[in-house]
Structure formats: C-alpha cells, structure tokens
C-alpha cells in the first residue's frame, strides 16, 4: 500500500522559509509522479508542484509558487520535500503530498503578515 505523511508545517512570518517533508512508502520514482497540493481556507485544492517519474524526469510548478518553492526527492530515504522561500500570507494553507491515487495527511502552514 502507498502511504504518505507530510510534516514540517508551522507558523512563519512573511518573507520567511519552511521546508516540508513527506514520508513516502510503497511508491518509488519508477511508479509515477508525486506532487504537493494545498488547500487554503475557503478555497479549492490547488496543485503547486510535481516531480515526474524517473522515466519522464523533470518538475512542474504552479505560477503562484514558481521561483519561490523547490520540490525535491530523496529516493534513498523515501522522502519528498518542498522548500518554500519568500513566503506570503496567501501561502497559508494545509499542504499535503499525493500520487495520482493516494493523498497523505496534510500539514498546516500559516504565514503571518
């Protein structure tokens, strides 16, 4: 079974940084893409970054986070990361990692202005 668990959220001031982590089990880079999503209060879920499978390679970022967030994966440690820099109040949301069929438990990021 695929299991995902995000962590690393917290309260940070605008302009600050956080690194989110996601423990990935039962799913390797050969299995497909894995992504970070977020859901802000009162808004719909938003895909913000994706790292593609080993066969396809590459990453994708939503315009809202491009240039500020960096997705990475450590296959040896079964970990997925999201480095978030220059945080803005509008980045406040629950963040979670997901494959095409499984979504992990999220972690709350609150950015104070």
C-alpha positions, -999 to +999 in steps of 0.1 A: +000+000+000+011+035-007+013+057+024+022+094+025+027+116+055+036+153+053+052+172+081+072+204+087+044+230+087+042+258+112+038+295+118+063+317+099+064+354+091+060+367+056+093+365+038+104+335+058+111+299+048+099+265+056+108+230+044+080+205+042+088+168+042+067+138+031+075+102+040+067+081+010+062+044+014+051+018-012+058+042-041+091+048-059+101+072-086+096+044-111+059+043-102+049+077-114+047+114-105+043+127-070+031+162-061+024+187-035-011+202-032-025+228-008-059+239+003-063+274+016-092+284+039-123+289+018-106+278-014-104+247-036-075+224-036-046+237-057-017+217-072+015+236-066+044+214-076+051+180-091+081+158-097+077+134-125+087+097-127+122+086-134+112+077-169+099+112-177+120+134-155+116+170-146+094+191-123+064+214-126+054+244-106+023+265-104+028+301-114+019+312-078+050+295-064+074+294-093+107+309-083+100+306-046+093+269-040+116+239-049+104+203-050+129+175-045+130+138-038+155+116-020+148+081-032+173+065-009+154+079+021+119+076+006+113+113+012+097+141-008+105+177+001+091+211-006+115+241+002+094+272+005+111+306+004+098+341+004+065+330+019+035+352+016+003+354+036-015+338+006+006+307+010-013+299+042-029+265+037-029+229+045-002+212+024-002+176+015+017+152-008-001+130-032+002+105-060-024+101-087-044+078-064-033+084-028-033+116-007-014+118+025-023+137+057-015+173+054+005+198+074-007+233+082+014+263+071+005+297+084+022+328+072+017+359+092+019+393+075 
